[in-house]
Amino acid sequence: MLNAASLTTSYLRNLMDAEPLAALQALTAVHSYMTAIMAPHVHAARTRGDTWHEIGHALNVSRQGAFNRFAGTSADHPQLF
């Protein structure tokens, strides 16, 4: 059974071959969307006392990378659609 991730990956691979700039635009949109989805979870982790180091580790980035990406983001759930 195909899932959303495999369909998206397949679509982006095909798009990359045919239209690399369009693929970059699509990836930028996906990245922004995922950041918006993660922000409330990062806020919840900070609220419960998790450190930027722990959050960075969970995101596979440095403490500073996590801080730079999420410090000051809204705690509200993002408008996704």
Contacts in CASP RR format, 6 or more apart in sequence:
PFRMAT RR
TARGET T0000
AUTHOR 0000-0000-0000
METHOD contacts of the structure
MODEL  1
MLNAASLTTSYLRNLMDAEPLAALQALTAVHSYMTAIMAPHVHAARTRGD
TWHEIGHALNVSRQGAFNRFAGTSADHPQLF
8 30 0 8 1.000
12 23 0 8 1.000
12 26 0 8 1.000
12 27 0 8 1.000
15 22 0 8 1.000
15 23 0 8 1.000
15 26 0 8 1.000
16 23 0 8 1.000
33 80 0 8 1.000
35 69 0 8 1.000
36 78 0 8 1.000
36 80 0 8 1.000
37 78 0 8 1.000
37 80 0 8 1.000
38 59 0 8 1.000
38 70 0 8 1.000
39 70 0 8 1.000
39 73 0 8 1.000
39 74 0 8 1.000
39 75 0 8 1.000
39 78 0 8 1.000
40 75 0 8 1.000
40 76 0 8 1.000
40 77 0 8 1.000
40 78 0 8 1.000
42 55 0 8 1.000
42 66 0 8 1.000
42 70 0 8 1.000
42 73 0 8 1.000
43 70 0 8 1.000
43 73 0 8 1.000
43 74 0 8 1.000
43 75 0 8 1.000
45 54 0 8 1.000
45 55 0 8 1.000
45 58 0 8 1.000
46 52 0 8 1.000
46 55 0 8 1.000
47 75 0 8 1.000
51 63 0 8 1.000
52 63 0 8 1.000
52 64 0 8 1.000
52 66 0 8 1.000
52 67 0 8 1.000
52 71 0 8 1.000
53 63 0 8 1.000
55 63 0 8 1.000
55 66 0 8 1.000
55 70 0 8 1.000
56 62 0 8 1.000
56 63 0 8 1.000
56 65 0 8 1.000
56 66 0 8 1.000
59 66 0 8 1.000
61 69 0 8 1.000
END
